[in-house]
Amino acid sequence: MHTSGRTRTGRRALVAAFALLALTAVSLAGSAPTAGAAPYCGITWGSLAKSDAAMSGASVVNARAGRHECYDRFVIDINAGPNAGYFVRYVPVVEEDATGDPVPLRGGAFIQVAAHVNAHDDAGNPTYNPPNDLEAVNVAGFQTFRQVAFVSDFEGITTFGLGVRARLPFRVLRLAGPGSGQRLVIDVAHRW
């Protein structure tokens, strides 16, 4: 049977399209998680904003970080408990509360941590005052964290900026202690 050049060209294009589609399907199948696969370390946290509107007259007394098998942990120690609220979210840039000035952070993504507590006492004396605001907590060697900055203490809100490797799942916890205080904890997973 004789076919025109146009029909042969159309068939070649169709065959090429199917070949590309098949290659793409094979490539995606190799990288996609299989149905029913367990999430990394059982983590199901997500990366959307987390908040609790409670306000507190308590004060930040320390900030620290720790490395865990599946996540990096940022901890804000608060001198009283247990009602300190928070607003924790990914932002394009962390900004100072009073000025709106951007805070330079290392990392591929940035988390703004706003704890609804002061970083000063009733007389205005600082209760938390790191030697270097931009390096408030040493996170050298951490898998996910790249930088922790003390951003501001403004109108009952103490803000920190977390520079992280990428936009990854996180959770926020309030834990009792030390003493009669509490801890605001932000865990950021090492991967999805």
Secondary structure as UniProt FT lines:
FT   HELIX           5..31
FT   TURN            35..36
FT   HELIX           40..42
FT   STRAND          50..52
FT   STRAND          59..67
FT   STRAND          71..78
FT   STRAND          86..91
FT   TURN            97..99
FT   STRAND          109..115
FT   TURN            122..123
FT   HELIX           133..135
FT   TURN            140..141
FT   STRAND          145..154
FT   TURN            155..156
FT   STRAND          157..164
FT   STRAND          170..176
FT   TURN            179..180
FT   STRAND          182..189
//
